[in-house]
Amino acid sequence: MITKKILTAIACALAAATASAQEAWTLQRCLDYAAEKNITVQKNRIAQLDAAEQLKQAQAQLFPSLSFAMSQGLGYRPFQQATVIVQNGMATSTNNKVTENGSYGLNANWTVWNGGINRKNVEAQRLQGEIADVQTELSLKNIQEQIAQLYVQILYTIEAKKVNEQLAATAKQQLERGQERYKVGDLAKADVAQLESQVAQTQYDVVNAQTQIDGYKRQLKALLQLSITEPFDVATEEMADERALQPVPDKNEVYDAAVLTRPEIRNAQLQADAADLQLNIARRGYLPTIGINAGVGASHYSADSRGLGEQMKRNLNGSAGLSLSVPIFDNRRNKTAVERAKINKTTTALDLLDRQTALGSTIENLWLQATSAQQRFISADAAVKSQETNFELINEQFKAGLKNIVDLLQARDNLLQAQQNKLQSKYTTILNTQLLRFYEGGQMGI
């Protein structure tokens, strides 16, 4: 009995796990998963950590460095009768062929002033950290935009497939009616063949739509970087027509907000700031460098008759010094650094202008796509209602023998085209309107 209960619990757990694994993916789930798992985003987050470490290193350059050094040596002079070693100003003579000596030192160095380059390097690394943060945000927004476009494309194709399935069902009914009329001699065999062809075409349209859906799902799955063995399906939600009639955001207002918030613009601005700072650093290369150094050391020698402790005490020595370095002729290194920094500053300024222009073009294109698609949707909606009425009328007349097969097929094609136009314009309007809100600073969603 206990074993049976355990097996039942395991089966329920496996069933729950399977159901969870096969749970359809909503757009929000796709966006959340990409934000956490996308490889490009993760690499950019690693770059953020690297930038933080480089900032810590730049800050550490403001402080003195301290190092300890030691050396141990053995000497062997097999043919000399006596060896005289001068160490720390003292001469020691020994008859030993093998001698051992050691020295120890603790040294400190501090760059007191190098034209302020160290402090400017800290500022530069802080900027690089901000650039890394913005780059991560940019990669995330790019992936979100691609996911939304594919997701909406899937929803559109799913609805298009439903339209094709309805037409396929109607075509099948028309074929059955045509076969009945053929049996009583009311319809030619050629007309029946056309009806059969219509059924085959509608079935092909359904299969083709499903193939497109599978292809878009594969692209979305690849974008999410899911493994080939992981089940994947999207949550199908039919968009209400009213969504396509919502006001389209003003393009100028969207652009004004986007210039202040979009990561590609902030990235270009930070790059321009970094170029200004690098030019400042390059110019400081002409200034002198002042440094302080100090050290303490001791040594011992095996030929000395005194003990190790006594030698270390007697040989203990200290030193301190001040250094000044003034660049006079540096083979044009500073001059070249300054000129290259000026070139980079000009380039980053052009990059910023280019990004702003590209952003304006993108927003204007989204606005044009949204407004024109919205107008097409209004017209297409009226056309669908008209073509549905026309198709129903001709279909009834065909059943009654008042219309021929050519009229029926033409009505069917007109209805299909009107329905496709409506669906395409509806989803184009919804997608581009949402993208405008996204560029304005809102969250991605549909």
N, C-alpha and C positions, 0 to 999 in steps of 0.2 A: 504493500500500500504506500509506504514512504517513497519507494523507488518510483512508483507511478506518479506521485505528486511532484517529485523532482523533475522527472521527464516532462511532465506537463508544464512546469514552470519554465524549463529550458526552452520548450517549444514556443511558449508565449513570448519569451524574451527575444528569441530569434525572429519570430513574426513581427514583433514591434520594431526590431532593428531593421528588418527588411523594409517595412513600411516607411520608416524614417528615412532610409537610404533612397527610397524611390519617391519621396515627397517632392512635388513639383516646385521648381525654383521661381519665386517671385522676382520682380525687378530689384526690390530692396535687398533680397537675399543675395542676388548676384553682385550688387554694389558692395555690400558688406563683406562678402567673401573675397572679392578682388582687392578691397582695401587692406585685408589682412594677409592674403596668400599670394597676390600677384608678384612674380619674381622681379620685375622691373621696379615696382614700389619697394620691395624688400631691399634691393640693391641700393636704392637711393637712401633708405633708412640707415644702411650700413655706412654710406658716404657721410651721413650726418654724424655718426659716431666717430668716424675718422676725422672729420672737421673739428669736433670737440676735443679730440686728443691733440691735434695740431695747435689748437688755441692754448691748451695747457702747456705745451712745449714752448710756444712763443712767450707766454707769461713767465715761464721759468728762466728764460734768458735774461730777465731783469735782475736776477739774483746772482751772487757769486757761485763759482763752481769749486768743489773740493775733491781732491783725489789723493789716493795713497799709492805709493810705488815702493817696491822692494826688489832687490836683486841678490842672488847668491851665486858665487863662482868658485871654481876649483882651478888651481894652477899646477902644472907639472913641468919641471925643468930637470931632466935626468942627467945632464952633463955639466951643470953648473955647480961650483963648490959652495957658492953663497948667493943668495938673492936679496936684493934691497928693494923694498916696496915703499913708495911715498904715498901716504894716505892721510888726507886732512892736514897737510902741512908737516907731517911727521914721517921720518924715515925709519923703517924697521928692517933689520937684517936677519936672515934665517938660513940655516943649512938644510932645512927640509926641502926635499924635492917636490913634495905635494903640499900646496897651501890652499887655504879656504878663506874667503872674505865675504862680507855681506854689508849691504847698505839699505837704509830705510828712509823714506821721506814722505812728508805730508805737505801738499801744495794747494794753495788757493789762488784763484784768479777772478777778477771782477772787472768787467767793462763798465767803467763809471759813466762814460758818455761817448756815443759814437754818432753824434749828430742827431740823436733822437730816433735813430732807425729802429732800435729794439721796441720802443713804445709804439711806433707806427706799425711795426710788424704785428703787434698784438691787435691793433685796430683792423689791420688787413685780415687777420685770421677770424676775427669776429664777423667781418663781412662775409668771409667764405662760409662760415657756419650758417649765416642767414641765407646765403645763396643755396646751400645744401638743403635747408628747410623748404625753401620755395620750390626747388627742383623736385622734391618729394611730392609736394602739393600739386605741382603741375602734372607729374606723371599720373597721379591719382585722378585728377580731373580729366585727363586725356582718356584714361581707361574707362572712366565712368561714361564719358560721351560715346565711346565706341560701343559699350555694352547697351546703352539706351537705344542707339540706332539699330543694332541687331535685334534687340528685344521687340521693338516696335515693328520691325520688318517681319518678324515671326508672327506677331499678332495679326498683321495685315494679311499675310499669306494664309493663315489659318481661316480668317473670315472669307478670303477669296475661294478657298477650298470648299467652304460651306455653300457658297453661291454655286459653284460647279456641281456639287452633290445634288443640290435642288434641281438644277437644270438637267442633270443626268437622270434623276427620278422622273421628271416631266417627259424627257425624251423617251424613256422606257414606256411610259404610259401611252405616248403618242404612237410608238411602234406597235404596241398591242392593239390600239384602236385601228391603226392602218392595216394590220394583218386581218382584223375582222372585216374591214371594208373590202380587202382584196378577195377574201373568201366568197363574198356575195357579189363580186364583180364590180364594185364601186370604186376601186382604186387600182391603178396600173402597177405591175410588178416593179417597174423602174422607180416608182414613187416609194414603194416599200423598201427598196434597196437604199434610197436616200435616207429614209428614216433609220435604217440599220446603221448607215454611215454616221448619222447624227448621234446615235447611241454610243458608237465606238469613239467618236470624237469627244463626247462629254466624259466618257470614262477615262480617256487619255488625259483630258484636262484635270480630272481629279487626281490621277496618279502623278501627273507633272507637278501639281500644286504640293502634293505630299513630298515629292522629291525635293522641291525647293525648301519646304519646311525643315526637312531632315538636314539639308545642306546648311541652312542658317543656324540650326541648333548645333551642328558640328563646329561651325565657326565660333559661336558663342562659347561652347564648351572649351575650345582651344584657347579662346581669349581668357577664360577663367583658369586655364591651365589645369583642367581636371584630367585624371588618368583615363586611358581608353576603357578600362574595366569598370569605371564608376558610372552607374546609371544616371541619366540626366534627362529632364523634361521641364518645360516651362509651364507656369500656371497660366492657363488660358483665361483671359478676361476680355469680354467684348466691350469695345469702347462705345459709349452712347454718342449718338450724332451731335448732341448738344455740346460735347467737348470741342468739336470743330468750329463752333460758333462763338466761343469765348473771345473777348477782345485781344488783339495782338499787341504786345508791348511796343511802345514807341521806340524806334531805333536809336534816336538821339539820347533818350534817357538811359537806354541799355548801355550805350557806348560810354556815356559819362560815368556810369557806375562801374563798368568793366575796367576802364582805365585805372581806377583806384583800387580794384580788388583782384583782378585777374593775375595769376602767378607768373604768366609769361611776361607781362609788363613789369611787374615788380622785380623779376629776375633780371630783365634788361637794365632797369634802373640801378639795381645793386651792382651789376657788372660795370656800369658807368661810374658809380661811386668808387668801386675797387680800382678802376683805371686811374681815377684822380689821385687816389691814395698811393698807387704805385709810382706815379709821376713825382709825387712829393718825396717818396722814399728815394727814388733815383737821384733827385737833386741833392739830397743830404749826403750822397756819396762823396761830394767835394769837401765835406767838413772833416776836421781832425777827429781822431779817436784817442780817448784817454783811458788807461787801464791801470789797475793796481794788482800787484802780485805779492804773495808772501809764502814762506815755506819754512819747515823745520825738519831736520834730518839727523841721523846718527849712523855709525858704521862700526864694524869690528873686523879683526884680522887674526887669523890663527897663529901667525908668527909672533904676535905680541905676547909678552910674558904676563901681562895683566889679564884678569878674568873678563868674561863677556860683559858683566854688569859694569865693571869699572871702565872698560873701553867705551861702552855706549854712553856712559856719563861724560867721559872726557871728550868724546868725539861729537857730542850733541852740538848742533849749530842751527842758527836761524837766519832768515833773510827776508827782506821786504824791498819792494821797488815800485817805482812809478814809471809808466811808459806813455809816450806820446807819439802818435803816428799822423803825419800830415801828408796827404796825397799831393804830389807835385807833377809827376809825369807817370801816368798809369796806362800807357799804350791805348788811350782813348776808351777805356772800359766805361768810365762814368759818362762820358759824352754819348757813347752809343746807347747806354742804358736809358739816359734821359730822352734821346730821340725816339727810341723804340717805345718808351712809355707814352710819348706824345702821339705816336702813330696808333697805339692801342686805344688811347683815349678817344681819338677821332673815330676809330672803328666802332667802339662801343656806343658812341653817340649816334652813329648811323644805324647800328643794330636796334637801338631803342626806337628811333623813328620808323624803322622798317616794321618792328613788332606792332607799333601803334597803328600804322597804316594797314597791316595785315588784319589786325583785330577789327578795325573799322570795316574793312571789306567783308570779313566773315559775318559780322553782325548784320550788315546791310543785305548780304545774300540770304541769311536766315530770315530776315524781315520780308524780303521780296518773295521768298519761297512760301512763307506763311500766309501773307496777304493774298497772293495770287491763288494759292491752293484753296484758301477759304472762299474766294469768289467762285472758283471752279466747283467747289463742293456745293455751294448754294444752287448753281445751275445744274449740276449733276443730280442732286436730290430731286429737283423738279423733273428732270429727264427720266429718272428711274420710275417715278410714279406714273408718268405718261406712258412709258414703254411697257410697264407692267399691265396697265389697263389695255393697251393695244395688243399685247401678247395674249392675254386672257380672252379678249374678244376674238382674235384670229384663231386661237386654239379651239374655242367653242364652234366657230364657223367651220373649221377644218373637220371637227368631229361630225358636224351636220352635213358635210360635203359641199359647203359653200365656198371654201378656200382651198387652193391647191398647195402642194408641198413646198413650192418655191416661196409663197407668201409666208408659210409657217416658219421655214428656216430663216428667212430674212428677219422676221419679227423676233425670233429667238436670238439671232446675232445682235440685233439692235439692243435688246434687253441686256444681254451679257456685257456688251460694251459699256452701256450706261451704268450698270452695277459696278463694273471694274473701275470706271472713271470716278464714281462716287467713293469707293473704298480707298482708292489711291489718294484722292484729294483730301479725304478725311484724315487719314493717317499722316499724310505730309503736313497738314495744318497742325495737328496735335504735336507731332515731333518737333517741328521747327519753332512752334510757340513755346514749348517746354525748354528747348535749347536757348531761346532768347532769355527766358527767366533764369536759366542756369548761368548764363553769361552775366546776367545782371547781379548775380550773387546768391540766387536761391539754390535750393537743394534739387538734385536730379530726381525726377519722378515722372510718372505719367498718369 
